[in-house]
Amino acid sequence: MAAAPAAAGAGASRGRRLAATAAAWGGWGGRPRPGNILLQLRQGQLTGRGLVRAVQFTETFLTERDKLSKWSGIPQLLLKLYATSHLHSDFVECQSILKEISPLLSMEAMAFVTEDRKFTQEATYPNTYIFDLFGGVDLLVEILMRPTISIRGQKLKISDEMSKDCLSILYNTCVCTEGVTKRLAEKNDFVIFLFTLMTSKKTFLQTATLIEDILGVKKEMIRLDEVPNLSSLVSNFDQQQLANFCRILAVTISEMDTGNDDKHTLLAKNAQQKKSLSLGPSAAEINQAALLSIPGFVERLCKLATRKVSESTGTASFLQELEEWYTWLDNALVLDALMRVANEESEHNQGTSEEGGLPPTSARAQLPQSMKIMHEIMYKLEVLYVLCVLLMGRQRNQVHRMIAEFKLIPGLNNLFDKLIWRKHSASALVLHGHNQNCDCSPDITLKIQFLRLLQSFSDHHENKYLLLNNQELNELSAISLKANIPEVEAVLNTDRSLVCDGKRGLLTRLLQVMKKEPAESSFRFWQARAVESFLRGTTSYADQMFLLKRGLLEHILYCIVDSECKSRDVLQSYFDLLGELMKFNVDAFKRFNKYINTDAKFQVFLKQINSSLVDSNMLVRCVTLSLDRFENQVDMKVAEVLSECRLLAYISQVPTQMSFLFRLINIIHVQTLTQENVSCLNTSLVILMLARRKERLPLYLRLLQRMEHSKKYPGFLLNNFHNLLRFWQQHYLHKDKDSTCLENSSCISFSYWKETVSILLNPDRQSPSALVSYIEEPYMDIDRDFTEE
């Protein structure tokens, strides 16, 4: 490999090295000009030619130059390091040189991390920059990878202590010097090799931290199946190491840019899916499969996620680990904590406090425990994230089965009050430079990750009933019995030994904190999403009544109407949840009418709906579907609701439906369709399908045409709708999951969806139900390529 020739050169005699140096300088007339050495080194680093390493200079020259430039002797140390790290070296002297270099860089990195810029501003060029510029990074990579080289059949070895020093120096250089991490990320063989260094406990933390930084900037995702003996490596991790390893896994199992998934256009996503089909599984999918093939992997993650703080490492070993961590954590959390310990110790040693001579022990006593809690929170963050990603992957059913078997949900239920949704104390630790209410604090991030996990776990899966306890499952059965409807099969099939224990299940606990959440809370969105996922799929009257009895509908209406919520994301999540809660449920509409009991309240509610149909269209769809069902039922209770409910009366008016229909079609276009706003297209289709059932489809199309003309833009709306429906056919007729979701959520067979779209796209201009019949010839523009613009 490339390291071998360079390493061999390191063992050359001083005379040979000087000769090589002179040859290297040939292009500069035999000696570099002092004024532009750093510039020449930088150019050499970028091009790979010319001056690239300290070994290309004489020690005398470097010493003279150092007096002027104040390089802290780093180039000379690198010269010695190069000479003492050759293949046949015993590395004893090499290690002592590393010990000299390390503090020069670590102090600088700590100042950088804690934003103490004074330290770094004192030097013209930071030590880490000089270290990298004179070839230090490349040299350390070569030294670390010496064990991959064999001499006469025997592999070279370097001590864990030396590896640890190399890793520490590399990390500090990455922290302070731009571009170093990216260069390391391009060395794929080095990145793979780093995983092998995690077999030693002495080098594990440093290695894991460096890998995490490197993978964070790597353009192409690494494949875990290329890591030698991955299964053995992971299986031999203790629980603490496995939790830290999850930080690396978070980067390796997530598809690129999943954070902005809702913002990507469906056109782009469909094109990417077609490309992916031809290329096979993605690196993220391969990595997920590799992890799931490791015996006991998911079980150990579940144990970590549900471990109580008292079961984690003891205080002594914990603080020892923190002392090692402080150099590595980029948020300086541990440094802050250790400084507080030191300050308390100092105050205690200096004498008595102001309050009667007692030592100030309160903070000293609280700190280790609060740090242990924060430590556990940061572990669980990573573990829950990995489990969440696996739950959304190709092996979802396998992961679901294992998570249920290893009792993740009841375990999280037992941690809910004391850890996940614990009350903040005045001494609670937060990230450096942040506060307890900051969205990036570990406490808040843990809550959000927990809610995301619940959402993924419940979404369209019968295991969602594990969120309840035995008493609550019995309550669901009683609701079905009282309503004289069959029990939900999934409830009957739920393994009672795997459900939550205690007085309340996880869903009930979530509802309790949701109702107490402040109006400005960032959790409202995620809480609503998690509860809504429990209701998604085929509508269950028992599930709805379970939540209605706990005051959920009144809470949602209070947030929408009385608190006049302004957040678009929160409003969307609340409208979606309200739609699922009320769909086809007469009792829910009665409760709605009881709460929205004045015209003033109803107008506020309508204002919120009309302020953004992208956010509220799912509620409009659910109310429209419910109205259609109620109108076809012969029941006194239903008739009473139809006659009294303001919302049903409002939606039943044709002008209202046409207004919604016109705006829903007008706010979306094929080129701007995303997973977030495609629901507007499906809601417009629901309105037209129900009109078709009543043989009123031509009427609705004719009214749309009139509305176009009234806006002085004939054809603009119906042409757009025609293109949207063409895309709808391409998108949904090739995706089983989406079509199943449409069918289950609307209780309209997918064949009826397809038939309605086909009728609307009929090219026969004589058809009264075809869009083209209502677009005048001069304004016809229905064959545009989706990829245009």
N, C-alpha and C positions, 0 to 999 in steps of 0.2 A: 504494500500500500504506500501512499505518498509520504507517510511519516518516516519510513525506513531510511531513505537516502539522507534526509535532513538530519536524522538522529545520528547516522553514521558520521556525517560531517562534523558533528559536535565533538567527536573524539579526536579530531585532527590535532596535530601539534600546533604550538603558537605560530611557528614560521609558516606552516601551510595555511593557517587561518588568515595571516596577514597577506599572503599571496592571493588568497581568494577575495579578500577585502579589496585589494588593489585592482583586481580584475573587475570586481563589481563596480568600482568607481570609474572604469574606463570611459564611460560615456560623458563623465563630467570633468574630463581632463585630469583624472588621477586623484582629485581630492574635492569633496563637496564644499561649496561656499557656506560658511557658518550661518549667514543671514537667512538662507532659505532651506535649511536642513529639514525643518518640519514640513514645509511645503513639498519638498522632494519625497519625503517619507509618505506623505498623504497620497501623492500621485502614484507612488509605487504600490501602496496598499490598494488603490483603485484599479491599477492596470496589471499588477503582478510582476512588473518589470522594474529594474533599477534598485533604488534603496528601499528595503522592506524590513530589515531587522537590525538589531543592535550589533550582531556579530559582523556586520559589514563595516564597523568602525573600530579604531584602536581604542584601547582603554585610556591612553593618555589624552587623545583627542576628546573623548567623552567627558573626562574629568575636567579638562580646561573649559569646555563648553558649559558644563554643569554649573561652574562658578558664576557664569554670567546669567544663565537662564533659570537657575534654581529648579532643577528637575528632581531634586531630592535623592540623587544618586541612583535613580531607577534604571537608566540605560546601562550603567556599569554593573548593577546587580543582574540584569538580564544577560549581559555578556558572560558573567560568571556562571549563571544558571545554564546557559547554552553549553558551556564547556564542561560542566559537571553532570549533565543529564544524558550523556551518550549511552549507547546500547549496553556497554560493558561496565557502566558505573554502578557503584553500590548505593547511590542516591543519598548517602549520609550527608555529604556537604550540600547536595542539592536541596535537601529538606531544610537545612539551616538558612539557606538563602531565601527560601520561600517564607520562612518565619520573619525575615527582615522586611520582605516586600509587603506581606499581609497587612500589618498595622498602618502602613502608609496609605493603603487603599481603603481599609475598613473605616477609618475615622472620617475620611472624605465621603464615603457612601452613607454613613450614619448622619452626617451633616446634611447631605442631600435629601435623605429620607425624611428627616425631621424639619426640613425647610429652613435650616440654619445656614443661610447663604454666605454669612460672614466668613466662615471657614474656607469655603471654596474660592471666594473672591480675593483672598490674600495672595494666591498664586496666579501667575500669568496663565499657566496651562495646568489644569487639574492633573493630579498624579495618575488617575485612571486613564486619562487621554494619552499621556506620555507613555504609560505602560503598554497600551494598545498600539500606539504609533510605532514603537520600536520592536514590534513583533511579539509582545508578551502573550497575547491571547492565543496566537497560533502555536507558540511554543508549549504552552500549558496543555493545549489539546493533544499535541504530540506526546507529551509526557504521560497524560492520563491514559492514552491509548496504547502505551507500550505493551501492556499485557496481551494485546492482540497479535503481537509479533513473536514468532518462534525462532530461536537460534539453536541449531542442531537438534531440532525436535522438541525443545523445551521452551515453554512460554515464559516471558519475562514477568516479574512480579514487582509491584510497588506497594508500600504499606498503606493501610487505611488512613493513617494520620496524614501521610503525604497527599493522598487523594483528596482528603478533606480540605487541606490547605489550598490545593489547586482549585477546587470547586468554589471555595470561599472567595478567592481572588477573582475568578471568572465572574461570579455573580455580582460582586461589587463593581467590577468594570462594566457589566451590562447595565447596572442601575444608573451609573453616572455618565456613560459615554454612548452617545447615539450611534446606532448602526451595528454595534457589536452583537446584540442579540439576533438581529436578522442574519448576520454573517454566520453565526453558529447554527442557525436554523437551516441554512443551505447545506450544511455538512450532514447529510442524512445518516451516513455510517456512524458519525459521532453521536448523533441523537439516539440512535438505536443502542449504541454502546453504553450510553448513560444509564439506561434501564438496568444493565447488569450490575452497576455500582449500588443499586438499591438492595442487593442481597445482604449487605453489611449494615448493621444497625448504626455503626459509627459514622457512616457516610450517607445514610438514608435521607435525612432531613435536607442536607445541603443539595443532594442530587435531585430530590423531588422538587425543591424550590426552583432550581435552575431549569429543569425540564419543563416545569409549568410556564416559566417565562418564555422559553424558547418556542414551545408549542403555541403560545399565544400570538406569535408573530409569523409562524410558519405558513407559507402560502398554500402548500398542499398538506392535507391531513395525513399524519403518520398512520401506518397500519400495524395494529398490535400483534397480528399473526406473524410479523417479521421479528418480533422481540424473542430472543432465544429463551426457551423454557418458561414462557409466560405463565403457564398454569402452576408450575412449581414455585415460581417467584411470588405470585400472588397468594398461593396457599400457605406459604411460609411467613407471610406478614403477620405480625400481631395486630390486634384490633386498632391500636393507635396508628400503626403504619398504614393499615388499610384505609382508615379515615383520611389520612393525608394523601394517600394515593388517589382517592376520589377527586381531589382537586385536579389531578392530571387527567383522569378519566372524563371529567366534565368537558374537557377540550376535545377529547378523541372520539366521543360517541354522539356529539351534537352535530347535526347537519349545519353547513355553513349558512350564516345569516338567518337562522331560525327566529331570532329575536324580532325581526321585522316581517314575519311570515304574512300577517294580515295586510301589509302594505304592498306586497308584490302583486303585480297584475296576474290574473288567471291566464292570460295569453302567455306571459313569460313562464309561469309555472308549468303550464301544459307542454310548452316547448322543451323545458328542462326535463320533464318526466319522459317525453319521447326519447330524448337524448340518453337519459339514464337507462331506459329499457334496452337500448342497443349496447350500452357499456356494461351492463350488469349491475350488481349491488354496489352502492357507494362505500367509501372507506368507513364512514360512520356505521353503516349497517354491518359491514364485515367485523368491525371492532365490537359492536354489540353482541354479535353471534359468538365471537371469541371469548368474551367475558362470561356469557351465559353457559358456555361449555366447561367452565372451570367448576369442579365439584364444590358445592357449599358456598359459592360466591354470594348469591342472593340471600341465603340464610344469614350469613355473617353481616351483610348490610342491614338486614332487618333487626338484628340484635344490636348493632351500633345505633340505629335510628331510635330504638326504644329503650336503650340503656339509661338508667337513672344516673344522676350526677354522683350519687354515693358509690356507684359501682365502677366509676372511672379511676384513673391512677391516683395514688396517694399524694398528699401535699408535697412531700420531700422530692419525689421523683418528678412531680409536675413542675415545681419551681426550677428544678435542675434543667428540665427541658426548655422552660421559658428563657432561661439565661442563654441557652444556645440559639433560641429562636430570634432573640432581639435583633440580631444582625440581618435576619432574613425577611421579617415581616415588613412589607412596604407601607403599612398603615401606622407603624410605630406603636401599636397597641401594647405590646409586651414591654417595650422600653418605658412607656408611661407608667405601667403597672409596677415595674421593678424600681423605678425612680420613687414612686410613692412608698414602696416598702422601705427603701433606703432612707427616705426622709423621716418616716415614722421611727425607724431604728435610731437615727441620729438624734431626734428629739428625745427619745427615751433615754439614750446614753448621756445626754447633756444635763439631765436632772428632772425635776418635777414640772408638772404643768401648772397653769394658773389656778386650777380648781383644787386647792387643798392638798397638793403633793402627790396625787395619784398619777402614775404614768399614763400617757395617752394611748391606751391599748385598743380603743374601739376600732379604729381604722385598720390597725395591724391585725386584729382578730377577723375583721370582715373581709379583708382583701384577698387572702388565699381562697376563701370559699367563693367570693364573687368572681374571682379569676377562674376558678374551676368551672363555674357555671358558664362563663363566657367561652371558655375553652370547649366545653361540651356543645354549646350552641354553634360554634364555628365548625366543629366536626359534623354535626347533624345537618347543617346547611348543605355541605357537599354531598353527604350520603343521600339526603332526600332528593337532591337535584338528579343524581345518577339514577335513582329508582324511578323518578318521574319521567326521565328520558326513555328508559327501558320500557316503561308502561305505554309510551306512545309509539314504540318501534314495531318492527315487523313481527317480533315474537311476543306481541302484547298478551295473548291468551296464556302462553307459557308463564310469563312474568306474573300475570294476575293470579294464576293458580298457586305459584310459589309464595307470593306475598300473603295470600289468604292463609296458606298452610302454616307459614311461619309467624302468623298473628301480628303482622305489622299494625293493623288498624286498632285492635284492642290495646296494643302497647302504646301507640300514640295517644289514645284516649286517656290512659293512665298518667301520661306526662302533660296533658293539656293545661291544667291549672298551675302546676308547679314550675313548668319550664317553658312550654310553647306560648301560652298566653299569660305568663306570670306578670304580676304587678311590678312596675319599676320601683326600685328603692333609690334613695337619694345618692347612694354610693355606687349605683350601677355603672359599670364601665362601658364606655363607648369608644368608637374609633377616634384616632387622633385627628383633631380639627373638626369634629362633628359633634352633634348632640343626640340625646335619646330619641328625639322625634324625627331625626334625619332619615330619609329613605334608605341611606346606605348603611345604617347601623346594623350590627349583627342581629339584634333582637327583632327589628322590623323585617329584615331580609328572611329570617327564619320563618316568621309568620306567613309572609308571602309565599315562600317555597312550600310550606305546609299546605296552604290553601290551593296552590297549583297541583300538588300531589293529590289532594282530595278530588279536585276537578277531573284530573286524568283517570283516577280510580273509578269514579262514579259514572263517567260519561258512557252511555249506551252499554252498560255491563251489569249483569244480574248480581255480581258481587257487591253492588252498592248497598245492599241490605246488611252487610257486615258493619256498616256505620251505626247500626241500631243495637240496643241490647235486647235481651229476651222479652222483657216486659213490653218494650216498644214494638217488637214484632207481633206480640199477642194483640197489641192495640190495632195494628194494621188489619189483622184477621177479624177483629171485632167490628171494625169500620165496614169491611166488605160484607160481613154477616148482617149487620144492621141495614145496609143498603140493598140487601138481597141480590148481590152480584158475586160472581165466582172470585175466590181468592186468587191473587196474582201467583202464577206458577213459580216464579223465582223466589217468592217469599216461602212457599212450601218447600222448595228445594234447598233453602239456605241451611248450611251446617251450623246448628246452634252452638257447637263447641268453639266456633271461630269468631263469634260476634263479640261486641263490646261487653264488658262487665261493669259493675258499679250501678249507681242510681240513674245515670244518664249516658246515652250513647254519644258518639262523636258528633253526629248531625245535630242533636239537641243542644249540645254544648256550643256548637258553632252558632246556632240561632240565638242563644242567650247573649253571646258577646256581640253579635251583629246588631242586636236591638239596642245595645248600650254604646255603640260606636259613635264618637263625635261627628258632627256634620262634615267637618273638613278632613276627616280621616282618609288616608290613602288605602286603607284596607277595604273600604266599602265595595269597591269594584271587584276585588278578588273574592270576598265573602259571597257576594251575589252570584258570581260565576260558579263557585263551588256548590252552592245550594241549587242553582239552576241545573247543573249537570246531573243532580240526583233525580230531577223531574224529566230530563230529556228522554226521547224515545217514544215508545207507545204510551199514550196518556193513561195514567193510573189514578182513578178517583180516590182510592185509599191513600196513596202517597200525597195527593193534594190536600185531602182532609186532615191528614196528620200534621201538615205544616200550617194549614188554616187555623186549626185548633190552638196553635201556639202563637197566634197573632201576627203571622208573617205578612199577610196582605195589608193590615192596618199600618204596620211599620213601613212598608214600601210606599204606600200612599202618603204617609206623613212626610217621608223624605222627598217625594216628587212634588207634592202640593204645598205642604205647610212650611217645609224648610226651603222650598224653591231652589233645589239643588242646581248648581251652575255647571258642574263638571260633566262634559259630554260623555266621557268614558263611564262614569258612575251612572248617569242617566240611562245610557244604553243597556248596561248590565241590569238595572232595575226594571226597565221596560221589558227586556227579554224574560226576566224571572217572573214578572207579573203576568206576562202572556202565558207562560207554561203553567202557572198556578191557577189561572182562571179558565183555561181552555176547556170547553164543553162542561164546565162545572156550574150548575145553577146556584149552589150555595155560595160560591165565590162571587158571582154577580150580585147576589142579595147583599153580601157583606160590602161589596164595592158601593152599591147604592146607599147603604146605611152610612158609610163614611163620607162619601161625596154627596152630602145631603142639601147642598145649596147651589144655586146657579153660579154664584161667585167662585166656589170651589171647583165646579165643573169647568168653568172658563179657564181657570189657572191650569187645570189638568190638560185641557185641549191646547192651551198655549205651549205647554211643555212638549206635547206630542208633535205639534205642527212646527216647532222650532227647528227640528231636524228629523226628517223621515228616515234617514239612514239609521238613526238611533232607535226610533220608535216603530219601525215598520213591522217588526215581529209581533208586537202587541196588536197592531192593526190587523195583521193576518189572523192571529188567534181569535180576536173578537169577531171578525168576519166569518170565520169557520164556525164559531160557536153560534152565531146568529142563524146561520143556515141550518144547523142541526136543530136548534130550538124551534125554528119555524116549522119543522117537519115532525115535531113531537106533539102528541095529544096528552097533556098533563096539566093539571090545575096549577101546580107549583111553577112550571115553566111559563104558563100563560101569564101568571102574576108578575114574574120577573120581566117578561117581554113588555108588559104594559107599564111597568114602573121604572125600569132601569134607563137612566139618561144616556148611558154609553151605547146601549143596544139601539135605542131610538135614533141616536145620532148616526151610527154606522148604517142603519137600515135605509137611510135616504139615498136615492140614486145620485143626486148632486154631490153628496159627500163622497160616495164611492168613486165618482168620476174625478173629483178633485184629487183624491189620493192617487188614483190610477195615472192621471196625467203627470203629476209631480214625480211619482216613482219611476216612470219611464224616462222622464226628462233629466233626472239627476245622475243617470248612469249611461255609459257608452262602452262599447266592447273594449276599447283601448284602456279604459280606466277601471274595468271590473276587477275587484279583489275579493278575497274570501270574506272580507268584512261587509262589502256593499252588494254582493251578488244576491243577498236576501231580498233586496228591493225588486229585482227581476222576478224572483219566485213569488213574492207577495202580489205583484201585478198579475202574474199568471193565475194565482188562486182566485183573485177577483173575477177574472175572465172565465175560469173553469166553472165557477158557481153560476155565472151569468149564462154560460152554455147549458148547464143543467136545466135552467129555467127557460131555455130557448130565447135568451135575450142577448146573445153574443152580437148579432148584427146591430142591435140598438146601441150597445156600448161602443162599438167601432165607429158608428156614425156620429155619436156624440164626441168621440175623440177627434174626428175629422173637423167637426164644427169648432171645437176648442182651438185646434190648429189655426183655422181661418181667422178666428177672433183675435189671435195673437199676431196676425199678419205674416205667419211663416208656414204656408201650406206645405205639407209633406215632411217637414223636419222631424216631427215626433214619430210618425208611422214608419218612415224610412229607418230611423234609429231603432225602433222596436223590432222591425224586420231583421236587422243585423244582429240585434241582441238574441233573438230567437234562433237564428242560424248558429250562433255561437253556443247557445244553450244545448242544441242537439249534439254538437261536437263534444261539448264538455261532459254532459251527463250520460249520454248513451254509451260511454266507454268507462264509466266509473261506478262500480256496484255500490260502494259505500254511500256515496252521495244520493243515489237514487233510492236506496233503502231509507235513508234519513228523511227524504222528502215524503215518502209514502207513510212512514210511521208518524211523523209529526203532523201531517195533514189529514190522515185517515182517508186519503184519496189514492186509489190504486195508481201505480206508476204508469200503467198502460193508458189511463185516462189523461195523465200529464202529457204523455207522448202523442196521443191522438189529438189533443187540443192544440199542441204546438204545430203538428202537421197540418191541421185544418187552417190555422192562421197563416201558415207559409204556403198554402196552396197557390200555385202560379196562375190558376184560372181566374181571370178578372170578372167572370160572371158569377162566381161563388159569393154569396152574401156574407160568408164568415171568413173570407180571405182578406188579409191586410191590403193586398195589391188592388182590391176593388175600391179602396177608399183613398188611394194615392193617385192624383191626377197625372196623366202621362208626362207633362212637362217637368214635373217635380220628382219623377221616379228616380231613385238612387239606391237600389237594393242589392246590387251585385259587387259591392266594394270588398276588396280583399282585406281581411282582418289585420294583416301585417302592415298595411299602408299607414302613413302619417309619421 
